[in-house]
Amino acid sequence: MAVTVAQALARRLKAAGVKRVFGVPGGEVLDIIQALREAGVEFVLVRHEAAGAFMAGVSGRITGRPGACLATLGPGAANMVLGVASARLDRCPLLAITGSLPTSLPETHTHQRLDIGALYRPITKATWVLGPRAAVETVDRALALAAAQPWGPVHLSVPRDLARLPVEAGKAPEVPAACPMGDLTAGEVARLLSRARFPLAVVGLGADPEDAAAAAGFLERQAIPFVVTPQAKGLIDERHPMFCGVAGGMAADGVMVELLERADLVLGIGFEPSEVDQDWHQRLPVIWIQDAPHACRRSLPPRCLARRFAAVARELQEMLPAPPNWGWEAETPSRVRDSLAERLEVPFDASRRGRLSPVRVLRALRAALPEDAVMVTDVGAHKLLAGQAWRAFRPGTFFMSNGLSSMGFGLPAAIAASLELPGRPVVALIGDGGMAMMMQEVETAVRLAAPVTVVVLVDRCLALIRVSQERRGLDRAGVDFGDIGFSACARAMGAEGYAVQHEAELAPLLRRCAASGRPAVVEVPVDDGEYGRYL
């Protein structure tokens, strides 16, 4: 029997190791869902298409294989854009699949008609229509492109009438040209480093655990201080003697900027500038060591050594003088860490009864969880705190949306992490604004038996925006909302739900939630006035 386009798509996903496709069904993709079922690929129903794309992106980041998400045409495809755009700037390998109108319909049929290719082209590495001609080759090319560095999303649009047609052999679509070679050699990098007095390394999400392990040894032997970007947290144990902190607009960022401004040479190890909202990487002399372009770029930057750091670390070590003769004091990393700790040691105003300190909540979380626990943070004022103050010790234990910085990321991302890392405690730290955008996915977690613990910081406002208004001398407007009662909502959806009133309750409750094997939502009232003191 001839293999249809939908069946070919499903079978190639199965062959590529894709276990799940996250999405919301529609009439135009029912043949694909049936084909996935027949091929042994689970279709995971989510409650919003953006959540499905977030889940697929995080699955891809954890496994290194493209995650997959599916939406119907029109509103489904439009809803999924947010998660796909996040995968683009956060460098997640992802295959986004949408249905589209039958090709037999005339152009005058405008109901739910969107130019889906034009919609997805700016936020993907490529977008192609999947039809009978070269269907197998196109799917394979899409998966390979998504998994090529830099990781990113690829989009396939499947017209409803073509999904049922038998596949034909053909040539796979062309992919963007490979980036040019870098303009530096290892010897040139070593010479530039040897001339520096204050070299500083920045380790970013473009580094993988092997690169990070090589960097950890190299930076310690050469006594070069280093910072990481938020999505690289955990790649190097934050107890490393040369670790200084997290750069990229997180809490107490003035300490990081001051350190960076002292540097006369920055060594970017897999450094992805989409994570940084300041311009220091444009002003300071940066040597880039990476084997792929940055997100949304097709060429390597100037002053780049186009190799992975794991492949070049030993060469650099042999070329550099020993012992090094930098201008940094031996105590520089510990002094910077002490300065960060001092900035984050916020005196809590005990007169604000019933409100906990966000800093102390985060510390209670860290104390209650094992080193291999996975922390996922949503976007908001608490993200900036978690990005700096949460201590990460192992690769793959910290996730946030930072390139796109999209609210709503936290809960779907935590569910995906729980599915891909069974047996590991997974905690999502989410503000009440972000939780309100995606709390329907608690039911998804219950249905999938994904035992995530969701800590909702309740301050009844968009705290980060409120801080910005305050600093600009603007009126407080459009940032306040009422209480929702997330713990009660969680119980209504079949999860555990708790409301914490005292800091001492947190650690034992979190341990109990982690051991329960069930999804849980923990409401924690926090003092939003504290954020302005360290942001």
N, C-alpha and C positions, 0 to 999 in steps of 0.2 A: 504494500500500500504506500502511495506517495506521502512524503512528509510535508506538512503544511508550514507556512511561514511561522505561525504561532508555535507549532511543535518544534521547529528548528530553533527558535529563540529559547524555548524552555530547556531543550536538551543541551544547548551550548552553555547555558547558565549552570546547569547541573554539572557538566563536564569541567567547568571552571571552578567548581567548589562553592558555588553560591548555594547556601542552605535555605535562605528566606528571601522573599520579595515583600516589602512593606508597601501598603497602599490602601486605596479606597476603590471599590469596583464601579463600573459603569457599563452601559450597554456596549460600548465600542471596544471594551477590553475583555469581555467574557470569554472569548475563545482563547485568549492568552492565559487567563486564570485556569481554565480547564486544562490547557496544555501543561501548565506548571504542576498541576495536581497529578497528571499522568506521568510526568517526568520525575516526580518525587521531590519537587521543590515546594516548600511550604509558602502559601500566600498568607501573610499576616495582615488581617484587617486592623487598621488604625482608625482613629476618629477624625483625623484631619490629614490631608495630603502633605502639608509641610512637616508634620510630625513623622510621617513615613520617610521623608527624605532625610530628616535629621537622624533617624534611627539607622537608615542605610549608610549614611556617611560615617557614623561612629563605628558601625560594624566593619566598614572598610578600613578605617584607621586601625582597628584592633587586629584584624586578621591579615591585612596587607593585600587582600583580594577585594575587587570591587564589590561594594554593597549594591543592592538593587531596590528601586522603588517604582511604583506603578500608579498611574492616574489616568482617568478617562480624559476626553477632549474638553475644550472650553473651560468651565470653572475648575475642573479637576487639575488640568494642566497649569492653570493660573495659580491655584492654591499651592502647588508643589514648588513653585519658583523660589520661595524663601529658603527652603532647605537645600535646594540645588545651588543657589547662589552662595550659601554658607559653605558648601562643600568646595566651591571654587576658590574662595579666599582662604579657607582653612585647610586646603590641600587634603581632601578626602577622596579616595578612589570610589567612584560611584557611577552606576549605570542608571539613568533616569529614562523610563519608558512611558510614553503617553499614547493613548489612542488618538485617532483623528477621523474626520469625516470620510465616508466612502469616496473614492476617486471618481465614481460614476455620477456623483451629484454635480449639477451645474454650478457655476460661480454665483448665480443668482440666489442659490440656497445659502442664506446667511445666518440661519439659526445656529448658535454656538460656534460659528466659524471664526477662528482666529488663525493668524499666521504663526503657528506654533514654532516653526523653525526660527522665525525672526524673534520670537519671544525668548527662546532658549539660547540663541547664538551668542549673545554677549556674556552669558554666565556659564558656558561650557567650553570644553576643549574642542568639541565638534558636535554637530547635530546632523543626523541623516534620516531619511525616510527608509523604512525597512519594508521591502517588497519581495516578490519571488526571486527576482534576479539577484544572485550573489547574496542570498539571505544569510547563509551560514558564514560566508566570508566576512560579511558586514558585522555580524554579531561578534565574531572573534576579533575583528579589528577594533571594534568599540571597547571590548573588555581589555584588550592589550593597551590601548591608548589611555584608558582610565587608570590602569595600573602602572603606566610609565611615569617616571619622575619629570616634573613635579606631579604628584597625584592630583586628580581632579575629576570632575564629572563629564560624562559623555551622554548625549541625548539621542534616543531613537524614537521616531514617530511611526506608528503602525496604523495605516488606514484600515478601517474595519473590513472592507471587502477584500483587501489583499491578505489579511491574516489567515484566510481559509484556503488560499491558493497554494498549489504545490511549489516547492522551491526549485530553482534552477541554478546551475553552476554559473559562476561569473567572477569578475574581478572585484576585489574589495575596494571601497572608496579610498581616495588619497587622504593622507594625513598631513598636518602641517610639517614643513621642513624642519629637520633637526637643527638644534641651536649650534652656532659656530663654536669652535674650540676656545678655551680661555686664553688670555694673553699673558699669563704668568706661569713660570715653572717653579718647582719646589725650591730650586736654588735661589731664584729671585725672591721668593717669599722669605727664605731663611736670611738673605742679605738685608731685606727691609726690616725684619724682626731684630736682627743683630744691631742695627743702627738706632733702634727705638730706645727711649729711656723709660717710657711708661706704656708698655703694651697691655692691652686689655682684650680678653676674648668674650664674644657673645655667641652662645650656643642656642640655635633656633630649631624649629620644628622640622627643618629640612634635614637634620641629622637623625640617624636611626640609632638604636641601641648599640650597634657595633661601633659606629662613629663616636658615640658618646663615651663608650668604654675607652677607646683610644684617646679621646680628648682628656678624659679624667686623668689618665696616667701621664700624658704629655704635659698638661698644665701644672700638675703637681711637681713633676721633675724639673720643669722650667720655672717654677714659682711665678706663674702668670695668673693674676687675679681674673676671675671670669664672672659673668652674669648669664642668666638664661632668659629667654622670652617666655611668656606665660604658658604657651602650649608645649614648651619643651621641659616644663617642670617634671622632675622625676627621672629624666634621662640620665642625669648625674645626681647621685645622692647629695642632698643639700647639707649633709654633714661634712662634705669635702672641705679640706682646709683652705682652699683658694676660692671657694664659693662666696660671693658677695651679696647676691640678691636677685630680684627679678626686675628686668627693665622692660618698659613697654606701656607706661601710663598706669601702673598699678598704684596701690596705696603707698604713701610716703615716697612718691616718685622723685621728689626733689633730691633725696639722698642718692638715688641712682643717677640722675642727671649730673649732679655734682661730680660723681666718680667718673662718669663718661667724659666730662669736660676736661678732666685731668689727663686723659689718655692722649698720647701722641700717635698711636696706631691702634686700630681696632681690627682684631682677627675674627671675621665672621664665619663661624663653623656651622654650616647649614642655616644661617640666619635668614629668616623670611621677613622682609620689611613690612608686609601687610599687617603684621602684628603690632606695629608701632605707630602711634598717632602724633609723634613729634618729628622734628627734622634733623636730629643729631646725626643720623646715619647718612644724611646728605651733606652735612658740613664737615664731619670728621673724616680723616683718612681711613678708609675701610679696605682691607684685603678680604675678598670673598673666597671661601673654599667650599665649593659645591659642584655637583656634577649635573645640575639641571637648572633651568631658569627659575625665576621667582613666579609665584602665582600670577596668572594673567599676562605673562611675558613669554616671548618666544626666543629671546636671546639672553646670553649671560651678560652680567654687568661688566664694566671695565674693571681692571685690576682683579681678575678672577683666576684662581687655579682650579681648572675644571676636573677635579678628582674628588672622590670621597675622602674624608679625613682619615678614615681607618686605613686607607691605602697609602697615605702620605705622612702619617705621624712619625714613623720610625726614621724616614729620610730626613725630616726636619730636625728631629732630635740629634741625629748624627752630625748635621751641619752647623748646629748652634753651639756657641761656646758653653763650657761647663766649668765651674758653676756660672749661672747667668749674672749679669751685672746691671740689673734694672734700678731705676730710681725709686721704686715702690719701697715703703717700709715693710718689714716682715709682718708687722701687725695690721697692715692695711685691710685685708679681708675681714678680720675679726672686728676691727674698728667700724667698718661699714655695717656689718651685721649688728653690732651694738647700737649704732645710730638708728638703724631701722627699728630695732626692738624698742628703743626709747621713743621714737615717733609713734609707734603703735601701742605704747603703754598708756592708753587713754584713761585719765581719771574718770571713773563712772560717777555720774551725779545720782547719788542714792535717793535724792528727793523725787526723782521721776519714778514713783512707785509702780510696780507692775510691768516695768520695761527693762529688759536685759541688755547688757552691752554686747553688740555684735562681735567685738574682738574676743570677749570672754566666751561667747557661744562657740566661736570657731576653735578656740583652744580646748574647750570641753569636748568638741567633736574629735579633735586630734588625739586627745588623751584616751578617749573611749574606743578608738578603732585600731586594729592592727596595722603594721607597716604596709601590708599588701592590700589594704582596703582601697577601693576606688572612689575618688571624690569627683563629682561632676557639679559644676557651678553654672547657673543661669547667668543672664546679663543684668547688670544693675550696679548699684553702689557696693553691694556685697561681693560682686565679682572682683572688683578692684582690691577689696580686702583679702579675699581668698587667694587671689593671684600672688599676693606678697606674703601673707602671714601663714597660709597653710604650708606645712612642711611635707615635701614629697621625697621619698627615699628610693623609689624603684620606677623603672620605665612602665608606661601604660597604667599609671595610677591616678592621673589627673586629666580631666577633659573640660574644655570650655570653648565657646565660640568667640574668637577674638579677631579674626580677620574681618568677618562681616559684623560680629558682635550683635547677634540677633537674640532678643528676648524670646522666650518660649523654647529655647534649645534644651534646657536642663532636664526636664522630665523625660522626653523621648530619648535623649542621649543616655540617661541612666538606665532606662529599660533595655536599650540595645546592649549596653555594657553588661548588664545582668545576664542577658541571653548568651552573650559570647564568652563570659567569664563565670561560668557556674561555680558556686561554692565560695566565691569571693564576696565580701561585704561591699555593697554599692550604696553610696549616699549621695543624694542630690541636694544641693544648697540653693534655694530658690527664694526670691523675693515674692511678696504677695502680688505684685503687679505681673510678673512673669508667670506665676502659678495660675492666675486667673485666665491667662491666654491658652493654657494647655491642660488644665486640671481634668478635662474629660479623658485624658490618656491614663488616668488612674484606673479606669475600668479596663483599659488595654492591659495594664500590668497585672491586674487581678486575673483576667482571662488567660494570660500567658503564664501565670504563676511565676512572675518575675519579682523576686523578693527585694525590691528597692525600698530604701528608707528615704523619705522626702522630708527635709527640714525646711519649713516655710517660715521665713523671717517676716513677721507681720508688723508693719509700721503705718499701713493705710495711706501710703503716698508713693509717688515715684521719686525716691530719695535722691538719686543722682541728678535728676533734672531740677529738683528743688534746690540742691546745693548750687547748681549752676545759676539759677535765678538769683539766689542770694548774693553770690559773688559778683554778679553783674549789676546789682542794685535794682533788680526788677521785682515787680509784685509777685507774690506767690499765687499762681493761677494755673488751673488745668492739671494739677498734680495730685490732688487729694481725692480719695474715694472711701467708700464705706467698708465695713467688715463683711467677709463672706462666710466665715465659719468652715474653714477647709477640713478640719478634723471630722466635722459632722458630714460634710460632703463625701469624704473618703469612706466613712462607715456606710453611707448610703450606696456606695458603689462596690461594697464588699471588701474593702481594705480595712486595716486597723487605723484608728484615728485618735490622736492624743493632743491635748492642749497643755503646754508646760507654763508654769508660772514662776518657778524658782530655778536658779542655775543648778542647784544641787540635784535636781530631778533629771537633768539632761543625760549625764553619762550612764547611769543605770538603765534609763529608758532606752537609750540608743543600743546598748548591749542586748537588751531584751528583744528589741525590734530585729536586730541583725540575726539573732538566734531563732526567731520565730519562723523563718522561711516564708513569710507572707509580706506583701506590700504594706507599707505603713506611712502615714502622713503625720508629722509632728509639727504642730503650730507653736512658734516661739515669738512672743511679743518683744520687739526690740526698740531701742531708743534711736530714732532716725536723726536726732540732733548730734549724735556722736560722729556720723560720717564726715561732716564738714571739718572735723579736727584733723583728719589724716589724709583726706583726698586732695 
